[in-house]
Amino acid sequence: MKRHKRDSQTSPIHAEVTSVLREMCRRSRSVHPEIWAHWAEITGPEIGARAFPHSLKARILTVGVVNSTWLHELSFLKNDLLDRITDKVGPGVVVELRLVLDTRRSE
């Protein structure tokens, strides 16, 4: 099987998704674009499938969680998540997490 050289115009899908998310966040200004861009890295796949950033106001990140069990679990991980966010997007961007139940996204 022949391997084709990668076209210089193509890019990995994650780069495209990141670019789209950043643009969406720039328009809505509800969540810092780097939080969306790195959400999967910050949370890992298990948490990332059950929690997602809603908004960022006054350096408080509101995170929607799919059910009360996960909401309770994440309440114990708040400090760890804050540290991970700080590592990815820089200090002072998020100083507090507010977890809210959001059943619009189910598991």
C-alpha atoms as a printed R data frame, in Angstrom:
    type eleno elety resid chain resno       x      y      z
1   ATOM     1    CA   MET     A     1   0.000  0.000  0.000
2   ATOM     2    CA   LYS     A     2   1.389  3.364 -1.009
3   ATOM     3    CA   ARG     A     3   1.533  6.137  1.524
4   ATOM     4    CA   HIS     A     4   0.538  9.534  0.269
5   ATOM     5    CA   LYS     A     5   2.333 12.619  1.371
6   ATOM     6    CA   ARG     A     6   0.143 14.795  3.532
7   ATOM     7    CA   ASP     A     7  -1.142 17.779  1.625
8   ATOM     8    CA   SER     A     8   0.208 20.981  3.158
9   ATOM     9    CA   GLN     A     9  -3.363 22.329  3.151
10  ATOM    10    CA   THR     A    10  -4.739 19.604  5.432
11  ATOM    11    CA   SER     A    11  -4.574 19.511  9.194
12  ATOM    12    CA   PRO     A    12  -5.580 17.038 11.877
13  ATOM    13    CA   ILE     A    13  -9.255 17.091 12.842
14  ATOM    14    CA   HIS     A    14  -8.499 18.153 16.416
15  ATOM    15    CA   ALA     A    15  -6.812 21.299 15.092
16  ATOM    16    CA   GLU     A    16  -9.895 22.123 13.038
17  ATOM    17    CA   VAL     A    17 -12.246 21.496 15.973
18  ATOM    18    CA   THR     A    18 -10.065 23.617 18.240
19  ATOM    19    CA   SER     A    19 -10.098 26.407 15.702
20  ATOM    20    CA   VAL     A    20 -13.895 26.299 15.385
21  ATOM    21    CA   LEU     A    21 -14.354 26.250 19.166
22  ATOM    22    CA   ARG     A    22 -12.033 29.205 19.621
23  ATOM    23    CA   GLU     A    23 -13.965 31.186 17.024
24  ATOM    24    CA   MET     A    24 -17.313 30.316 18.620
25  ATOM    25    CA   CYS     A    25 -16.030 31.423 22.012
26  ATOM    26    CA   ARG     A    26 -14.672 34.671 20.598
27  ATOM    27    CA   ARG     A    27 -18.112 35.470 19.250
28  ATOM    28    CA   SER     A    28 -20.125 34.526 22.346
29  ATOM    29    CA   ARG     A    29 -17.515 35.570 24.898
30  ATOM    30    CA   SER     A    30 -19.271 33.297 27.403
31  ATOM    31    CA   VAL     A    31 -16.326 30.925 27.921
32  ATOM    32    CA   HIS     A    32 -12.610 31.572 27.503
33  ATOM    33    CA   PRO     A    33 -11.604 29.960 24.171
34  ATOM    34    CA   GLU     A    34  -8.619 28.152 25.661
35  ATOM    35    CA   ILE     A    35 -10.875 26.439 28.208
36  ATOM    36    CA   TRP     A    36 -12.941 24.952 25.356
37  ATOM    37    CA   ALA     A    37  -9.839 24.175 23.341
38  ATOM    38    CA   HIS     A    38  -8.255 22.202 26.183
39  ATOM    39    CA   TRP     A    39 -11.372 20.889 27.948
40  ATOM    40    CA   ALA     A    40 -10.733 17.239 27.030
41  ATOM    41    CA   GLU     A    41  -7.138 17.499 28.264
42  ATOM    42    CA   ILE     A    42  -8.182 19.296 31.457
43  ATOM    43    CA   THR     A    43 -10.883 16.813 32.420
44  ATOM    44    CA   GLY     A    44  -9.913 13.583 30.733
45  ATOM    45    CA   PRO     A    45 -12.396 11.546 28.678
46  ATOM    46    CA   GLU     A    46 -14.572 10.238 31.514
47  ATOM    47    CA   ILE     A    47 -15.282 13.615 33.122
48  ATOM    48    CA   GLY     A    48 -15.275 15.449 29.801
49  ATOM    49    CA   ALA     A    49 -18.152 13.280 28.593
50  ATOM    50    CA   ARG     A    50 -20.225 14.258 31.628
51  ATOM    51    CA   ALA     A    51 -19.254 17.863 32.351
52  ATOM    52    CA   PHE     A    52 -18.764 20.861 30.088
53  ATOM    53    CA   PRO     A    53 -18.068 24.578 30.482
54  ATOM    54    CA   HIS     A    54 -21.139 26.824 30.364
55  ATOM    55    CA   SER     A    55 -19.891 30.319 31.046
56  ATOM    56    CA   LEU     A    56 -17.112 32.342 32.589
57  ATOM    57    CA   LYS     A    57 -18.151 35.475 34.466
58  ATOM    58    CA   ALA     A    58 -16.076 37.378 37.009
59  ATOM    59    CA   ARG     A    59 -13.470 34.564 36.820
60  ATOM    60    CA   ILE     A    60 -16.065 31.997 37.973
61  ATOM    61    CA   LEU     A    61 -16.423 29.097 35.545
62  ATOM    62    CA   THR     A    62 -19.877 27.530 35.530
63  ATOM    63    CA   VAL     A    63 -19.702 23.862 34.551
64  ATOM    64    CA   GLY     A    64 -22.791 21.865 33.537
65  ATOM    65    CA   VAL     A    65 -22.895 18.280 34.781
66  ATOM    66    CA   VAL     A    66 -25.208 15.578 33.385
67  ATOM    67    CA   ASN     A    67 -26.513 14.121 36.656
68  ATOM    68    CA   SER     A    68 -26.432 14.573 40.399
69  ATOM    69    CA   THR     A    69 -24.053 11.660 40.944
70  ATOM    70    CA   TRP     A    70 -21.387 13.267 38.781
71  ATOM    71    CA   LEU     A    71 -22.131 16.670 40.260
72  ATOM    72    CA   HIS     A    72 -21.375 15.245 43.692
73  ATOM    73    CA   GLU     A    73 -18.231 13.484 42.448
74  ATOM    74    CA   LEU     A    74 -16.894 16.633 40.782
75  ATOM    75    CA   SER     A    75 -17.478 18.671 43.913
76  ATOM    76    CA   PHE     A    76 -14.604 16.670 45.437
77  ATOM    77    CA   LEU     A    77 -12.401 17.334 42.391
78  ATOM    78    CA   LYS     A    78 -12.939 21.099 42.138
79  ATOM    79    CA   ASN     A    79  -9.469 22.068 43.374
80  ATOM    80    CA   ASP     A    80  -7.782 19.573 41.072
81  ATOM    81    CA   LEU     A    81  -9.795 20.834 38.083
82  ATOM    82    CA   LEU     A    82  -8.939 24.433 38.973
83  ATOM    83    CA   ASP     A    83  -5.245 23.526 39.049
84  ATOM    84    CA   ARG     A    84  -5.518 21.818 35.659
85  ATOM    85    CA   ILE     A    85  -7.338 24.825 34.173
86  ATOM    86    CA   THR     A    86  -4.655 27.149 35.518
87  ATOM    87    CA   ASP     A    87  -1.948 24.935 33.999
88  ATOM    88    CA   LYS     A    88  -3.611 25.082 30.566
89  ATOM    89    CA   VAL     A    89  -4.965 28.646 30.327
90  ATOM    90    CA   GLY     A    90  -2.880 30.571 32.833
91  ATOM    91    CA   PRO     A    91  -3.291 31.947 36.329
92  ATOM    92    CA   GLY     A    92  -6.200 34.192 37.249
93  ATOM    93    CA   VAL     A    93  -8.445 33.272 34.322
94  ATOM    94    CA   VAL     A    94 -10.574 31.000 36.537
95  ATOM    95    CA   VAL     A    95 -10.515 31.336 40.312
96  ATOM    96    CA   GLU     A    96 -13.647 29.361 41.172
97  ATOM    97    CA   LEU     A    97 -15.789 26.561 39.726
98  ATOM    98    CA   ARG     A    98 -19.556 26.532 40.034
99  ATOM    99    CA   LEU     A    99 -21.114 23.159 39.238
100 ATOM   100    CA   VAL     A   100 -24.705 23.065 37.991
101 ATOM   101    CA   LEU     A   101 -26.968 20.221 36.978
102 ATOM   102    CA   ASP     A   102 -27.696 20.310 33.239
103 ATOM   103    CA   THR     A   103 -29.719 17.355 32.029
104 ATOM   104    CA   ARG     A   104 -29.950 18.657 28.456
105 ATOM   105    CA   ARG     A   105 -26.862 16.581 27.768
106 ATOM   106    CA   SER     A   106 -27.310 13.047 28.922
107 ATOM   107    CA   GLU     A   107 -24.782 10.259 29.202
